[in-house]
């Protein structure tokens, strides 16, 4: 098994959703591939963190009882006229829809927060190891072509050395379940990781602070952009302004 299919199967592998043959193939690949092994370890760490810190939400108080009561009322009035039965059915659907919408909203919020946590984890991981750069270069005409054939999109690579944010290179990273481009910049002694991938609509918070790191997120021209650093939010916003120009 090669890396791309193994990466796609990591989450079902962790959730014990694969058959015996696929499980054995993924396990064998993880034992021989440091990169996928690191991604596997990251998912394990993320799952543990979610179980420890993620909030749990319950349906609004009394909703199950109201649904049961509506069902019983419908059963007891089988002889009611067609309009009355239709009204009862509509009430049941309305209650179920309200519960579903609440759950969907909370799921979206948790998903957006999880995406931000993935971005932050990738940033911290790049600073701890030796995988900050795959292509070390301050020349955007060297960095941008390097991604050709390695990703299913071409990142917009810019250099802001004149503004105090010099480009120092780039790499391929993983955020969530997909490959992304990570463009790396310096600001004095600070590192900025700028992650980008195709996304037609906003997919997370626009500003976030976690464990001393700041995250600024925006969408532009069909792409999501996530800038992460221990710089102040004001300086990251300046960096964003340069990219939006």
N, C-alpha and C positions, 0 to 999 in steps of 0.2 A: 504494500500500500504506500502511495506517495503522499506528500504533505497536503495538497489541496483537499482530497477526499477525507483524509484523516482529520483535518481542521473542521470540516463540516459535520463530522460525526462526534466531535468531542463532547458537546452538550448532551446528545442522546446517550453517549457512552457513560457519562457521569450519572445520568438518570436511569441507567439500566434498561434502556428502551431498545437496545440492539439485540439481534439474535446471537446465538453462540458463535457462529463463524465470524461475524463482523466484530464482536467483542474481542475475540482472539486476535484478529488482524490489527485492530486499533492498539491493543495492549502491546503487541509485538513492535508496531511502529514507534510507540512512545518510548520503548526501551532502547531504541537505536537512534532517535532523533532528538537532539537537545532542544531545538527550537520548539517543536510541538510539545515536548516535555515541559518546557517553561510555560507555554500557553495552558497546558493542563493544570500545572501547579497554580497558575493565576486564577483559573476558574474555580479550583478548590478553595483558594483563599477568599475569592469573592463570594462563593456560596456560604462559607462559614460566616463572613461578615454580615451578609444579608440575614442569615438566621439569627444572629445576635442582635442586630440593630434595626432591621426593617420593621415598621409598624404593621400591625394586623388590623384589618377593618372588618366589622360585622355589619350585617344588614340592619337598617333602622329598627329600633325597638318596636315590637308589635307587628312588624310586617308579615312574618310567617303566620301568625295567628289570624291576621286580617285575610290573608289568602285562603287559609283553611276555612274560615267562616264563610267566605264568599262561595267556595266550592260546595260546602254543606248546604248553604241557602239555595244554590242552583239545583242540587240533588233533590231537595225537599219541595221544589216548585216545578217539577217536571210538567205539571199541567198548566203552568202559566202561559200566557199568550206569547207569540213569537217576539214581539217588541220587548217584553220584559226579559225574556231569556237573552235576547241580544244585548240588552243593557247590562245584565249580570256578567255576560262574557266579556264585554268591553271593560267593565270595572276590574275584572281579574287580569286582563291584558295590561291595563293601565298600571296596576300595582306591580306586576312582573316587570314591565318596562322601566318603571322608576327604579326598582332594585338593580336592574341590569345597567342603567345609565350611571347610577352611583358607583357601581363596581368598575365600570369601564373608565370613568373619570379618575378614580383612584389608581387603577392599573396604569393609565397613561402617565399620571404624575410619578408613580414609582418607577416606571420605565425610563422616563426622562432623567430622573435622579440617578438611576443605575447607569445610564449612558455617561453622565458627567463623572461618576465614580470610575468608570472604565477609562475615560480620558485621563483623569488624574493618576490612576494606577500606572498607565503607560508612560506618563511623564516621569513619575518617580522611579520606575523601573529603568528607564533610560539613563538616569543620573547615577544609579547604583552600580551598573555593570559597565561593559565596554561596547555597548550597542547603541551609542548615541548617534553615530553616523555610519551609513553605508557608503555614502558618496561625500567625502569631505572636500568642499570647494566653496569659495566665495563668489564664483561665477555662475549666475543663474542659467547661462547658456550651456553650462556643463551639468548642472543639477537637473534641470527640466528634462533634457533628453535621456538622462539616466533612467527615468521612470518608464520610458517607452517599452512596451511589451511586458512589463512587470505588473502593471495595474490595468484595469479596464476603463481608466480615465486618465486625462493628462492634467496634472495640477498646475495652477497658475503660480509660478515661482517669481518672486520679486526680491530685490535687494534694496535695503534702506540704510546703507552705510553712511550716506551723507546726513541722514537724520539721526544717526546714533544707534541704529538697529541693524548691524551688518549680518548678512546671510553667512552661515558657516557650513552649510551642507544639508543633507536630507537622508531619509531612510524609509523603509517600508515597515509599518507597524500593524498591529491588530487592535481594533476597537470593536467591542461587541463580537459579532460573528463575521466581520469582513476585514479585508485588507484595506489600509488607508495610507495616504502619504503623510509623512511627518517632516515638515520643513523646520530647520533649526536655526535660531538667531541668537545673537549675543546682545546684551545691554549692560555695558560695563562688565562686571564679573558674573552677571546673571544669565541663565539660559532660558530661552523661550522656545517651547515646542509648539508648533502650529500644525494641528491635525486637520486634514481636509478629505472629504469624500462627497460623492453626489448625493444631494438631498433636496427635493423640490420644495419642502415646507420646513418651517422651524421644528427642531426635534429635541429641544431641551431648554433649560434656563439660559437667560442672556448674561447672567453674572452670578458667580458663586465663589465662596471662600471656604476652603477645607484645609485644616491642619497647617495653616500658615501659607498655603498656596492659593493663588487667585486664578479663576477661570473666566474668560470672556468668550462668548459665543455669538456668532451671527450667521445668517444665510445670505448668499449673494450669487446671482447668475446660476442658480441650480446647484450650488455647492454649499455644504455645511463647513464652517470654520470654527475651530476651537483653539484658542490661544491659552497656554498654561505657563505660569512662572511664579516665582516668589517675589516678583516685582509688585509694586503697588497697582491697584486697580486703575488709577489715573494713567499710569504709564502704559499699561496694557491697552487702555482705551485709545491712547495716542497711537499705539502700534496698529490697532484696528482702523483708525482713521486713515493712516497711510495706505493700508491695504484697500480700503474702500474707494480711494481717490482714482 
